[in-house]
Amino acid sequence: MVIFKAVLQKFGNKGEKTGWTYIDIPEKIAQKLKPGCKKLFRVKGKIDEHYIKGIALTPMGDGDFILALNATVRKGIKKIEGAFVIVNIEEDTEELVPDGELLECLKDEPTAYDYFKKLPPSHQNWLSNWVKNARTQTTKTKRLAIIVTACVQKLYFAEMIKMYREEKKIIQ
């Protein structure tokens, strides 16, 4: 477990990271969490008194990482850019288990299932969470169909979302 004080930061115009709120994780701290690792890995613990788990540390080059904070975490800590937080984290080695309904649908299309299984665990997790976070059954069903179609076409998550947004514009 590593404990340190950090400042919440926010990216300006930085491509796909534009607008992200994050905590900078210097190489020295990252190496205490997972020695020798320069690739994305997940952590768990607390930011102030808000518990987190399964959140990825993203490499930023030169051994440094960032811990991006989604809306749920930001609401949990009740702080914004510039605020100080106490970070208490360790590597999260718990295996990610994809949504059961997603796996059932993918298994109906062997090509889609095979492609899904070849995706990096982080991409599988994104897709699974996208399904899990649907607020209605209608939305969940649409997302399942989109994922299966995207996996048959061998699209990555970003390509799938782009396809989804383009189709949404056509329907509206």
Disulfide bonds with the S-S distance in Angstrom:
none
